[in-house]
């Protein structure tokens, strides 16, 4: 990729101060997930294939019952709800924590190929239950099974399950594109990952993470995500679902730097061979895919459970997506670059010169 394109990508995701113009972009695909009938336009890919009944994709789902406000830009509270490793099965969940399996699903628009240059924007909310003690949402070492990962994929065929467990693909999972993943809850060694068409994520020393870390404890992630509390109604729902908890699982706040309990705008960009992601217009990472043969030109939205244990609060463990738009052009910058983005892009340029 040419040097000027690397700088253009960095500028497009300039942190904090950048204002981006997409005057020439045209929308090639969009879905507000308002109708259950939207499911006919999406491929549902589950892994492991033998555990399909534990996974769920609900289009036109009203997420307001959990106190979640409308996603930015929405006049309603309808979206796509994804659930993984649901105890007892998605059709008849139970709160007794039966044996489960590390598993999940991804969904992709049917038959789409967005080409060599495109950008997907959408909103994501990660909901989970904390532990039944005074720390609540912040105590994720004993989170009663509330350990969902969120996956965003680009350059995929759209016909395979892009599903990861803790740090590797689950049984039957396939990473045929570039995957970007996050935990909603934080508190583990790796909370933000980049998967380069592989079941192994890029290590920090690959210099593809502007935070120079994959853990939510990094100051960079904490400055972006801060802390958040669960909507108040969820404490009532937690008690109703399982009243034997010593403390309410939805009390307290998330760990600083965790993705959960807020609407976040996610941006996935493919600019030739350079693939990147951003959250709330903050640059999160990139990958030079020039040496990778991607599975296709589609996108994927997914969720998985990082552990085989199931949750005691199946209704509170899910991810919601809303207001997806795919455009056929990459934004051009109209404001100054941030130092963090300059550093990330300059690293790529130095590497290319060294070759």
N, C-alpha and C positions, 0 to 999 in steps of 0.2 A: 504494500500500500504506500502511496505517495505521502511524503512528509506533510504536505498541506492538509490532507485528509485526516491525519492523526490530530493535528491541531484543531481542525474543524469539529471533530467529535468531542474533544476535550472542552471546547468552547460551548458546544451544545448542552453539555451537562455541567457548566461552570457552577460551582457551589455558591449558594446563598445569594450573591448579588446579580446573577445573570438573568437577563430577560430574553426569551427566545422567540423568534419570529418564524412562522411556518406558512407564509403567505401563499406559496405555490403548492402546498400539500393538498392532495385530494384523498378523500376517504375511500378506501377500497373494501372495508368490512367494518361493521359495527353491530353490537348487540347490547341492549340494556337488561337482558335476562328477565324481562317482565312477564313472560308467558311460559307456562309449563310446556307449551308446544314448541318452544325453542329447542328442546332436547332433540328434535328430529334433525336439526342442523349441526349437531355436534357428535363426534366420536367419543365414546366412553371406553377408556382403556384401564383395566384393573390388574393389579399384581399383589400376591400370587393369583393366578387364574383360578385356582381351586377355592379361593376365598372371596369370590365376587359378592356373596351375600352380606359380607361385613362392610362393604363400601357403598356410598350413596352420593348421587348427584341430583339435586332438586332445583329445577329451573322455575322461575316465577315464585320463589320462596319469600314470604313476608318475614323479614328479620326483625321487625319492630317489636315482636313478642319478647325479645330479649333486651329491649331497651336501646337497641342500636339505632342511631339517628340515620336519616337518609344520607347516602353517599354524596359527596360534593357533586353538584350539578344535577341531582335527582329531585324530582317533586314527589317521589314515592319511596317506599321501603321494600321494593321487590328486587330480588337478585338471584344469584346462583349460590346455593349452599352445598359444600362438599364435606363429607365425613368419612373417616377411615377407622378400621378396626373397631366397629361399633359392637359393644358387648351384646351377645344374644342375636345379633344380626340387625341390619338397618331397618327391616320391616317391623321387628318386635324387640326393641332394645330393653335391656334389664340393667339394674343398678347393683347387681351382686358380684360383679367383677369376675365373670367366668374366664377361662383360658381364652386367649386371643392369639393373634399372629402379627408380626411386623408386616404391615401391608398398607396399601393405599391405591390411589387412582389419579389419572390425569384425563383432561378433556381437551379436545381440539376441534376447531370448526371443520366440518366435513369437506373434503376435496379441495382445500385451499392451498395455493402456492403463491406467496406474496412477492416472490422474485429475489433479486440480489440486494435491494435497498428498501427497507421498510422500517416502520416504527409502530409498536403497539403500546397504547396507554390504557390503563384500567385502574380501578380502585379495589383494594383488598383489606379485609378485616379478619384478624385471627383471634378466635375466642377459645378459651381453655379454662379448666378448673385448677385451682391451686390445691394446697394440702389442707387437711382438716386440723389446722393448728393456728396459733395466733399470727403467724406470718402470712397465711393465706396465699395470695397470688405470687408473692415474692419468694416463697419457699418451694423451689422447683426440684429440689433433691428428693422430695417425698410428695410428688404432685398427683398421687392417686391415679396415675395413668393419663394425665392431661398433657401429653407430650407430642403434639402435632407439629409437623414440618409443613411449610408452604413451598411449593415448587413453581417456578416460572420458566418455561422453555421456549427457545427460538431456534429456527433452523431444523425443525423436526419434520418427519413425514406426517405426524398427526395420527398415526395408526398404531403406536406402541405406547405402553405405560411408562412414562418418565417418573419413576417412583423410587425414592431413596429412603433408607432407614435412618440410622444415626449418622453414619458417614459413608455408607456403601449402598449399592442398589439392593432392593429386596429380591426375593426369588421371582423370576420371570420379568423383573424390571429391565427396561432397555433405555439407555441414554443415547439416542441417535442424533441429538442436536446438542446445543449448548444449554446447560441448566444453571439456573440461579436459585438458591434455596435459602430459607431462613427459618429459624425456630420462632414461634410466637412468644414463647415463655422465657427464653434466655437461660442463663445459669449453667451452661455446659461449656466445654472447651471450645467447641465450634458452633457458632450460631448463624453465621453468614458464609455461604459457600459458592464457588463457581465450579461447575462440572464440565470439562472440555470433551464432550462426547465420550464419556468414560464414567465408570462407577467409582472412580477415585477423584476427589476434588483437588483443585490446585492448592498447594501449600502457600503459606504466607510469603516464603522466600521467592515465589514466582513474581513478586512485585506487581501483582494484578489487583491488589486491594489497597485503596488509598488510606484505609485505616491502619494498614500494616498489622492487621489482626483479623481473626475470624470470630472473636469472642465479644459478646455484648458489653463486656467491661471496658472495652477500648473507649477512650475519651471521644473519638470521632463518632462512634455509634451513639454514645450517650448524648452528644450534642444534637444529633438528629432526632432521636426517638424520645428522649426524656423518660418520664414515668407516666403511667396511666392507671386509672381505676376501672373496675368493671361497672357497667350501668347498675344503678341501685336495685332494679327489679331482679337482678340475677341472684342477689342474696336470698330473696324470697323463693325464687325457683330452686336454688340449691337446697334450702331447708325442706321444701316440699318433695323434692326428688329423693333425698336421703337425709332424714332428720337425726340420724345417730352420730353425725360428725361432732367432734368436740368443739370445733370453731367453724365459722362459715368459710367455705372454700373460696368464695368470691370477695372476701373482705381484703382490705389492704390495697397495695398497688403493685404494679409490675416492677421487675428489676429495671434499673436505668439502662437504656440502650436496647431494650427488647422491643420486638415488632408488634406485640399484641395490644388489643383493646383500643385501637384507634383506626380510623380510615387512613390509608396511605395510598398515594398515587404511585403506581409502579410504571416505569417506562423501560421497555426493551427495544434496543436499536440494533439493526444490522446495516452497517455502512460498508458495502463491499465485503471485505474479509474481517473487518473490525466489528466485534459484537460486544455490547455493553448493557449495563442496567443502571437505573437510577431510582431512588425513592424520594418522593416529595421534592423533586428537582435537585437532589443531592447525588452526586456521582458515587456509585457503590462498587464498581469494578468493571473490568473489560477483559477481552481475550482476543488475541490475534489468531484467527481461524484459517489463515492462508494454507496451513499444512493439514487441515482437517477436511474430510469429505463429509459434508452434512447430509442428514437423512432426507431433507426436503426444505421447503420454504414456508412451513407452517409454524404456529405457536402452540403452546400447551399451558394450561392452568391446572395445578394439582395440589394434593394434600396427602400426607402419609402419617402413620404413627411410628415414632422412632423406636418404640419398644413393643414387645409382644404382649405385655400386661394391658389389661383393659381398664377403662375408667369407671368410677362409681357414679359419675354424673354424665351419662351419654348425651343428654340434651344440650350440655354446655360446651362440648368439645367439637368445634367445627371451624371452617373458614368460609367467608362470604366474598364473592366477587361481584362487581357492578360496573356498568358504563364502560364497556370495552370499545375502543376505536383503533383501527389499523389504518395508517396512511402510507402512501407510496413514496414519500420523500423523507429525507433526514433533515431536521431543523438546521437553519443557519444561525450563528450567534449574532447578537446585536449588543452585547455588553462584555465587560472585561472578564478575563479568565481569573479563576481563583488560583491561589498558590498551590493548593492540593491537586487540582486538576492538571495544572502545568507540570507539576512534578511527575504525575503518573504518565502523562503522554510523553514527556521528555525522556523518561526511562525507556520507552519503546523505541524512540528515535535513536538514542545512544546504542541500544542493542543492535539496531539495523546497521548503524554505521560501523559497529565493531565487526559485523559479519563481512 
